[in-house]
Amino acid sequence: MTVKTAIAQIQLQAGQRVVLDRIGWQEFEDILEDLGEHRHSHVAYYKGVLEFRMPLPEHERYKMLVSHLLVVLLNELGLEWESLGSTTFKNRRMQAGIEPDDCFYIQNYQAVTGIKRINLDVDPVPDLAIEVDLSSQTQVSAYEALRVAEIWGVRNDRLEINLLQDGKYVSSTTSKVFPSVPIIEGISLFLERSGDLPMSALCREFRAWLRG
């Protein structure tokens, strides 16, 4: 049985994670092609280590909420933006690949407007990625190798911001993209309330919070 065939037969349940070692770059490329673009699991790859993870429904709701609140913020500030969702970002030279929960181009939005396929040899990485569960070293290493400047994550109903500094991620109380906005305070407030209100109401109230 080939590695591709074995991986195609893996049936991940929500919340499960599978890590495979000694997977060459071409094997990684072949696996991605074989699995196609319509799978529900996300992958992370760094120097031979390939990880599959299947998000929980709770994880997906947090991801969508943070993404929607970010869009409200961008629109309130009058900033142009593009989102490429869970696009696969990979670079053979860096031996790294990642599929974020969501991602946004803000400073570099013009570089990807209307783009059909990402090539990191010429195209920029996202300015900001959202990862609700940034808990594996494979994920962190892939992001560091690809040099994504900012990652927003969620832990215990609170937003966490990680900024790339000297090639490593460090926790930050402020956003590089929005340095003058109390992002952690604001989004954490609405994450805490997310069990009581629908996303539509949370977005309206977040907009009012920003204006206030």
PAZAPA-4460 file (N, C-alpha, C; in steps of 0.05 Angstrom, whole numbers, plus 32768, in hexadecimal, padded with zeros to 4 digits):
% residues 212
    n_x    n_y    n_z   ca_x   ca_y   ca_z    c_x    c_y    c_z   seq   type   mol
   8011   7FE8   8000   8000   8000   8000   8012   8019   8000     1      M     A
   800C   802C   7FEE   801C   8044   7FED   8014   8057   8004     2      T     A
   8026   806B   8009   8020   807F   801D   8007   808E   8016     3      V     A
   8004   8095   7FFC   7FEC   80A4   7FF3   7FD3   8094   7FF8     4      K     A
   7FD3   807A   7FF2   7FBC   806A   7FF6   7FB4   8068   8013     5      T     A
   7FC9   8064   8024   7FC4   8061   8040   7FB8   807B   804C     6      A     A
   7FC2   8092   8043   7FB8   80AB   804D   7F9C   80B0   8044     7      I     A
   7F96   80A9   802B   7F7B   80AD   8020   7F66   809D   8030     8      A     A
   7F6F   8087   803E   7F5D   8076   804D   7F5A   807F   806A     9      Q     A
   7F69   8093   8072   7F66   809D   808E   7F4C   80AC   8091    10      I     A
   7F3C   80A4   80A4   7F23   80B1   80AA   7F25   80BF   80C5    11      Q     A
   7F2A   80D9   80C4   7F2D   80E8   80DD   7F12   80F1   80E7    12      L     A
   7F0E   80EE   8102   7EF7   80F8   810F   7EFC   8115   8119    13      Q     A
   7EE7   8124   811E   7EEA   813F   8128   7EFC   8140   8141    14      A     A
   7F0F   8152   8140   7F22   8155   8156   7F3A   8143   8155    15      G     A
   7F3C   8131   8142   7F52   811F   8140   7F69   812B   8130    16      Q     A
   7F82   8121   8136   7F9A   812A   8129   7FAB   8112   8123    17      R     A
   7FB7   8111   810B   7FC9   80FC   8103   7FE3   8108   80FA    18      V     A
   7FFA   80FE   8103   8014   8109   80FB   8024   80F2   80EF    19      V     A
   802F   80F7   80D7   8040   80E4   80C8   805C   80F0   80C5    20      L     A
   8070   80DF   80C8   808C   80E7   80C6   8099   80DC   80AD    21      D     A
   80AF   80E9   80A5   80BF   80E1   808E   80AF   80E1   8074    22      R     A
   80A0   80F6   8070   8091   80FB   8057   80A0   810F   8047    23      I     A
   80AB   8106   8030   80BA   8118   801E   80A8   812D   8011    24      G     A
   80B5   8142   8007   80A6   8158   7FFB   8094   814F   7FE4    25      W     A
   809F   813E   7FD2   808F   8135   7FBC   8078   8124   7FC5    26      Q     A
   807C   8114   7FDA   8066   8104   7FE6   8051   8117   7FF0    27      E     A
   8059   812C   7FFE   8046   8140   8008   8036   814C   7FF1    28      F     A
   8043   8154   7FDC   8035   815F   7FC4   8022   814A   7FB9    29      E     A
   802A   8132   7FB6   8019   811D   7FAB   8001   8118   7FBC    30      D     A
   8005   8118   7FD7   7FEF   8113   7FEA   7FDA   8129   7FE7    31      I     A
   7FE3   8142   7FE6   7FD1   8159   7FE3   7FC0   8156   7FC9    32      L     A
   7FCE   814F   7FB3   7FC0   814C   7F9A   7FAC   8135   7F9B    33      E     A
   7FB4   811F   7FA8   7FA3   8108   7FAA   7F8A   810D   7FBB    34      D     A
   7F8E   811B   7FD1   7F77   8121   7FE3   7F64   8136   7FD8    35      L     A
   7F6E   8147   7FC7   7F5D   815B   7FBB   7F58   8173   7FCD    36      G     A
   7F49   8186   7FC3   7F45   81A0   7FD1   7F2B   81A1   7FE2    37      E     A
   7F1B   818C   7FE1   7F01   818D   7FEF   7F00   817C   8008    38      H     A
   7F17   8175   8013   7F17   8167   802D   7F12   817A   8044    39      R     A
   7F0B   816E   805A   7F05   817F   8072   7F1C   8181   8085    40      H     A
   7F2F   816F   8083   7F46   8170   8095   7F5A   8185   808B    41      S     A
   7F6A   8190   809D   7F7F   81A3   8097   7F9A   8196   809A    42      H     A
   7FAE   819F   808B   7FC8   8193   808C   7FDD   81A8   8094    43      V     A
   7FF2   819E   80A0   800A   81AE   80A6   8022   819C   809F    44      A     A
   8037   81A8   8093   804E   8198   808B   8067   81A9   8091    45      Y     A
   807B   819B   809E   8094   81A9   80A2   80AB   8194   80A3    46      Y     A
   80BC   8196   808F   80D5   8185   808E   80CF   8168   8094    47      K     A
   80BD   815C   8085   80B8   813F   8086   80A2   8137   8099    48      G     A
   8098   8149   80A9   8082   8142   80BB   8068   814D   80B0    49      V     A
   8055   813B   80AC   803B   8142   80A0   8025   813D   80B5    50      L     A
   8015   8151   80B9   8000   8150   80CE   7FE4   8155   80C1    51      E     A
   7FD1   8144   80C8   7FB5   8148   80C1   7FA6   814D   80DA    52      F     A
   7F93   8160   80D9   7F81   8165   80F0   7F65   816B   80E6    53      R     A
   7F52   8161   80F5   7F36   8164   80EF   7F29   8176   8104    54      M     A
   7F20   818E   80FD   7F16   81A1   8111   7EFC   8197   811E    55      P     A
   7EF8   819F   8137   7EDE   819C   8144   7ECA   81B1   813B    56      L     A
   7EB0   81AC   813D   7E9D   81C1   8137   7EA1   81DB   8147    57      P     A
   7EA9   81D8   8160   7EAE   81F0   8171   7EC5   8200   8165    58      E     A
   7EDA   81F2   815C   7EF1   81FE   814F   7EE8   820E   8137    59      H     A
   7ED7   8203   8126   7ECE   8210   810E   7EBE   8229   8114    60      E     A
   7EAD   8228   812A   7E9E   8240   8131   7EB0   8256   813A    61      R     A
   7EC4   8250   814B   7ED7   8264   8154   7EE5   8271   813C    62      Y     A
   7EEE   825F   8129   7EFC   8269   8112   7EEA   827D   8102    63      K     A
   7ED2   8275   80FD   7EC0   8287   80EE   7EBA   82A1   80FD    64      M     A
   7EB7   829F   8117   7EB1   82B7   8127   7EC8   82CA   8126    65      L     A
   7EE1   82C0   812B   7EF8   82D2   812A   7EFB   82DE   810E    66      V     A
   7EF7   82CE   80F9   7EF8   82D8   80DE   7EE4   82EE   80D9    67      S     A
   7ECB   82EA   80E1   7EB6   82FE   80DD   7EBC   8317   80ED    68      H     A
   7EC6   8315   8105   7ECC   832D   8115   7EE4   833C   8108    69      L     A
   7EF7   832D   80FD   7F0D   833A   80EF   7F03   834A   80D7    70      L     A
   7EF0   833E   80C8   7EE5   834C   80B1   7ED6   8365   80B9    71      V     A
   7EC7   8364   80D0   7EBA   837C   80DA   7ECF   8391   80E0    72      V     A
   7EE5   838A   80ED   7EFA   839D   80F4   7F06   83A9   80DA    73      L     A
   7F0D   8398   80C7   7F18   83A2   80AE   7F06   83B6   80A0    74      L     A
   7EEC   83AF   809F   7ED9   83C0   8091   7ED5   83DA   80A1    75      N     A
   7ED5   83D9   80BB   7ED1   83F1   80CB   7EE9   8404   80C7    76      E     A
   7F01   83F9   80C3   7F19   8409   80BF   7F1C   8412   80A2    77      L     A
   7F0B   8408   8091   7F0C   840F   8074   7F24   8403   8066    78      G     A
   7F2D   83EB   806F   7F45   83DE   8064   7F3C   83CA   804E    79      L     A
   7F4C   83C9   8039   7F47   83B5   8024   7F53   839B   802E    80      E     A
   7F47   8384   8026   7F51   836A   802F   7F48   8354   801C    81      W     A
   7F56   833E   801E   7F4F   8325   8010   7F53   830E   8023    82      E     A
   7F42   82FA   8021   7F45   82E2   8031   7F47   82CA   801E    83      S     A
   7F5A   82B9   8024   7F5E   82A0   8015   7F57   8288   8025    84      L     A
   7F49   828C   803C   7F3F   8275   804B   7F54   8261   8053    85      G     A
   7F4E   8247   804E   7F61   8232   8055   7F72   8229   803D    86      S     A
   7F7A   823B   802C   7F8C   8235   8016   7FA5   8227   8020    87      T     A
   7FAF   8214   8010   7FC9   8207   8017   7FE0   8219   800F    88      T     A
   7FF0   8222   8022   8008   8232   801D   8020   821F   8021    89      F     A
   8030   821D   800C   8047   820B   800E   805F   8216   7FFF    90      K     A
   8076   820F   8009   808F   8218   7FFD   80A4   8202   7FFF    91      N     A
   80AB   81F8   7FE7   80BE   81E1   7FE7   80D9   81E8   7FF3    92      R     A
   80E2   8200   7FED   80FC   8209   7FF8   80FD   8209   8016    93      R     A
   80E6   8211   8022   80E4   8212   803F   80DB   81F7   804B    94      M     A
   80D4   81E4   8039   80CA   81CA   8042   80B3   81CD   8056    95      Q     A
   80A0   81DF   804F   808A   81E5   8061   8070   81E9   8052    96      A     A
   805A   81E1   805E   803F   81E5   8053   802B   81E7   806A    97      G     A
   8017   81F8   8066   8003   81FC   807B   7FE8   8204   806E    98      I     A
   7FD3   81FC   807B   7FB8   8204   8074   7FAB   8211   808C    99      E     A
   7FAB   822C   808D   7FA0   8239   80A4   7F81   8235   80A6   100      P     A
   7F76   823B   80BD   7F59   823A   80C0   7F4E   8250   80AF   101      D     A
   7F5B   8267   80AE   7F53   827D   809C   7F6B   828F   809A   102      D     A
   7F6C   82A0   8086   7F83   82B2   8083   7F7A   82CB   8073   103      C     A
   7F89   82E1   8079   7F81   82FB   806D   7F9A   8309   8062   104      F     A
   7F96   8315   804B   7FAA   8327   803F   7F9F   8343   8044   105      Y     A
   7FAF   8354   8050   7FA6   836F   8056   7FBA   8383   8049   106      I     A
   7FD2   8384   8053   7FE7   8394   8046   7FEB   838A   8029   107      Q     A
   7FEA   8370   8025   7FF1   8364   800B   7FD8   835B   7FFC   108      N     A
   7FC1   8368   8001   7FA8   835E   7FF4   7FA9   835F   7FD6   109      Y     A
   7FB7   8374   7FCB   7FB8   8377   7FAE   7FC6   8360   7FA0   110      Q     A
   7FD9   8354   7FAE   7FE9   833E   7FA2   7FD9   8325   7F9D   111      A     A
   7FC2   8322   7FAB   7FB3   8309   7FA8   7F96   830E   7F9F   112      V     A
   7F8F   8327   7F99   7F74   832C   7F8F   7F70   831E   7F74   113      T     A
   7F5D   830D   7F73   7F57   82FE   7F5A   7F69   82E7   7F54   114      G     A
   7F7B   82E0   7F67   7F8F   82CB   7F62   7F81   82B0   7F62   115      I     A
   7F8A   829E   7F50   7F7F   8283   7F4E   7F8F   826E   7F5D   116      K     A
   7FA9   8272   7F5F   7FBA   825E   7F6C   7FD2   826D   7F78   117      R     A
   7FD9   8265   7F91   7FEF   8272   7F9F   8009   8264   7F99   118      I     A
   801E   8273   7F93   8039   8269   7F8F   804B   827A   7FA1   119      N     A
   8054   826F   7FB7   8063   827E   7FCA   807F   8285   7FC1   120      L     A
   8087   827C   7FA9   80A0   8285   7F9E   809E   82A2   7F94   121      D     A
   8085   82AA   7F8E   8081   82C5   7F84   806B   82D4   7F94   122      V     A
   8058   82C6   7FA0   8042   82D3   7FAE   8048   82D5   7FCC   123      D     A
   803D   82E9   7FD9   8042   82EC   7FF6   8031   82D9   8006   124      P     A
   803A   82D3   801F   8029   82C4   8032   8014   82D7   803E   125      V     A
   8000   82CD   804B   7FEC   82DE   8057   7FF8   82F1   806C   126      P     A
   7FEC   8308   806F   7FF4   831A   8084   7FEC   8311   809F   127      D     A
   7FD6   8302   80A0   7FCB   82F9   80BA   7FBD   82DF   80B6   128      L     A
   7FC2   82CB   80C7   7FB5   82B1   80C6   7FA5   82AD   80E0   129      A     A
   7F90   829E   80DE   7F7F   8297   80F5   7F82   8279   80F9   130      I     A
   7F8A   8271   8111   7F8D   8255   8118   7F81   8251   8134   131      E     A
   7F69   8245   8135   7F5D   8242   814F   7F6D   822F   8161   132      V     A
   7F78   821A   8155   7F87   8206   8164   7FA4   8206   815B   133      D     A
   7FB4   8219   8164   7FD0   821A   815C   7FE0   820C   8172   134      L     A
   7FDF   81F1   8172   7FEA   81E2   8188   8000   81CE   8181   135      S     A
   8005   81CB   8166   8019   81B8   815E   8032   81C5   8154   136      S     A
   8049   81B9   8159   8062   81C4   8150   8065   81C4   8132   137      Q     A
   8058   81B1   8125   8058   81B0   8108   804B   81CA   80FC   138      T     A
   8034   81D1   8107   8027   81EA   80FF   8039   8202   8103   139      Q     A
   8043   8205   811C   8053   821C   8123   806B   821E   8111   140      V     A
   8079   8207   810D   8091   8207   80FD   808C   820E   80E0   141      S     A
   8075   8204   80D5   806E   820B   80BA   8068   8229   80B7   142      A     A
   805A   8234   80C9   8054   8251   80C8   806E   8261   80CB   143      Y     A
   8080   8259   80DD   8099   8267   80E0   80AA   8266   80C7   144      E     A
   80AA   824E   80BA   80BA   824B   80A1   80AF   825C   808B   145      A     A
   8094   825E   8089   8088   826E   8074   8087   828C   807B   146      L     A
   808D   8292   8094   808F   82AE   809D   8075   82BE   809B   147      R     A
   805F   82B1   80A5   8046   82BF   80A8   8049   82D2   80C1   148      V     A
   8044   82EC   80BD   804B   82FF   80D1   803A   82FE   80EA   149      A     A
   8021   82F6   80E8   800F   82F8   80FF   7FFB   82E2   80FF   150      E     A
   7FF7   82D5   8116   7FE3   82C0   8119   7FD0   82C7   8130   151      I     A
   7FB6   82C5   812B   7FA2   82C7   8140   7F98   82AC   8148   152      W     A
   7F98   82A6   8161   7F8E   828C   816B   7F7A   8290   8181   153      G     A
   7F6D   827B   8189   7F59   827C   819E   7F60   8267   81B3   154      V     A
   7F60   826F   81CC   7F64   825C   81E2   7F52   8265   81FA   155      R     A
   7F41   8253   8203   7F30   8259   821A   7F20   8272   8216   156      N     A
   7F13   8274   81FF   7F02   828B   81F8   7F10   82A6   81F7   157      D     A
   7F2A   82A5   81F3   7F3A   82BE   81F1   7F4B   82BD   81D8   158      R     A
   7F4E   82D5   81CC   7F5F   82D7   81B4   7F7C   82D8   81BD   159      L     A
   7F8D   82CB   81AE   7FAA   82CD   81B2   7FB6   82D6   8198   160      E     A
   7FCA   82E8   819A   7FD8   82F3   8183   7FF5   82EA   8185   161      I     A
   7FFF   82DE   816F   801B   82D7   816D   8028   82E5   8156   162      N     A
   803E   82F3   815B   804C   8302   8146   8067   82F5   8140   163      L     A
   806F   82F5   8127   8089   82E9   811F   809F   82FE   8125   164      L     A
   80B1   82F6   8136   80C8   8307   813D   80E2   82F7   813C   165      Q     A
   80F4   82FF   812A   810D   82F0   8127   8109   82D3   8121   166      D     A
   80F5   82CE   8111   80EF   82B2   8107   80E0   82A1   811A   167      G     A
   80D7   82AB   8131   80C8   829C   8145   80AF   82AB   814D   168      K     A
   809A   829D   8155   8082   82AA   815E   8084   82B1   817C   169      Y     A
   807B   82C9   8182   807A   82D2   819E   805E   82DD   81A3   170      V     A
   8054   82D8   81BB   803A   82E2   81C2   803A   8300   81C5   171      S     A
   8025   830D   81BB   8024   832A   81BB   8009   8334   81C6   172      S     A
   8009   834B   81D3   7FEF   8356   81DC   7FE3   8369   81C7   173      T     A
   7FF1   836E   81B2   7FE7   837F   819D   7FEB   8372   8181   174      T     A
   7FDB   837A   816E   7FDD   8370   8153   7FF0   8382   8143   175      S     A
   8000   8376   8132   8011   8385   8120   8000   8393   810B   176      K     A
   7FEA   8387   8102   7FDA   8392   80ED   7FC8   83A9   80F9   177      V     A
   7FBF   83A6   8112   7FAE   83BA   811E   7FBA   83C3   8139   178      F     A
   7FD0   83D0   8139   7FDE   83D7   8152   7FCF   83E9   8165   179      P     A
   7FBC   83F9   815B   7FAE   840C   816C   7F93   8402   8176   180      S     A
   7F8B   83EA   816E   7F71   83DE   8176   7F76   83C9   818B   181      V     A
   7F67   83CA   81A2   7F6A   83B5   81B7   7F5D   839B   81AD   182      P     A
   7F6A   838E   819B   7F5F   8376   818E   7F59   835F   81A1   183      I     A
   7F6C   8359   81B3   7F68   8342   81C5   7F50   8348   81D7   184      I     A
   7F4E   835F   81E2   7F38   8366   81F4   7F1D   8364   81E5   185      E     A
   7F1C   8370   81CD   7F03   8371   81BE   7EFA   8356   81B5   186      G     A
   7F0A   8347   81A7   7F02   832D   819C   7EFD   8319   81B2   187      I     A
   7F0E   831A   81C7   7F0A   8307   81DE   7EEF   830C   81EB   188      S     A
   7EE6   8325   81ED   7ECC   832B   81F9   7EB6   831D   81EA   189      L     A
   7EB8   831D   81CF   7EA2   8312   81BF   7EA5   82F3   81BC   190      F     A
   7EBD   82E9   81BF   7EC1   82CC   81C1   7EB3   82C1   81DA   191      L     A
   7EB6   82D0   81F0   7EAA   82C7   8209   7E8C   82C7   8208   192      E     A
   7E81   82D8   81F7   7E64   82DA   81F5   7E58   82C9   81DE   193      R     A
   7E6A   82BA   81D1   7E61   82AC   81B9   7E4F   8295   81BE   194      S     A
   7E4D   828C   81D7   7E3B   8276   81DE   7E1E   8280   81E2   195      G     A
   7E1A   829A   81E3   7E00   82A5   81E8   7DF3   82B3   81D1   196      D     A
   7E03   82BB   81BD   7DF8   82CB   81A7   7E01   82BF   818C   197      L     A
   7DF0   82C2   8177   7DF8   82B9   815C   7E0E   82CC   8152   198      P     A
   7E1D   82C2   813D   7E33   82D2   8132   7E29   82ED   8127   199      M     A
   7E12   82ED   811C   7E07   8306   8111   7E06   831C   8126   200      S     A
   7DFB   8315   813E   7DF9   8328   8154   7E14   832F   815F   201      A     A
   7E26   831C   8161   7E41   8321   816A   7E4F   8335   8158   202      L     A
   7E4C   8332   813E   7E59   8344   812B   7E4D   8360   812E   203      C     A
   7E33   8362   8131   7E27   837D   8134   7E31   838A   814E   204      R     A
   7E32   837B   8163   7E3B   8387   817C   7E59   838D   817C   205      E     A
   7E68   837D   816E   7E85   8383   816B   7E89   839D   815B   206      F     A
   7E79   83A1   8147   7E7B   83BA   8137   7E74   83D2   8149   207      R     A
   7E60   83CF   815A   7E59   83E4   816C   7E6F   83E9   8181   208      A     A
   7E7B   83D4   818A   7E92   83D6   819D   7EA9   83E5   8190   209      W     A
   7EAF   83E0   8177   7EC4   83EE   8169   7EBE   840B   8166   210      L     A
   7EA6   8412   8160   7E9E   842D   815C   7E9D   843D   8177   211      R     A
   7E98   842D   818D   7E96   843A   81A7   7EB1   8440   81B2   212      G     A
***
